[in-house]
Amino acid sequence: MSSYQEILDKVPQSVKDKFLIKKRERAIEIVKEKISNSSKSISDFDDDEMEGMIADEEQNLKGDQLKTILFSLLTAEGLSYLANL
């Protein structure tokens, strides 16, 4: 079985770039939502603070993606186990 890194190496760079752009756009949307829900505006934060908040959200998204993948794998494994009974 191929390792995770070997599989990623086979993915074209353009696909990787598109995925990273989409993930960053989603992180920016989340940060904007959080700011709008608070009593502050975007202009209250400097560029470094915004970058930090966006980077934190990107990490959260990565964790959420890993949880979803793990849940999907466990579900598929459970279904295949039940099918063999």
Secondary structure, 3 states (H helix, E strand, C coil): CCCHHHHHHHCCHHHHHHHHHHHHHHHHHHHHHHHHHCCCCHHHCCHHHHHHHHHHHHHHHHHHHHHHHHHHHHHHHHHHHHHCC
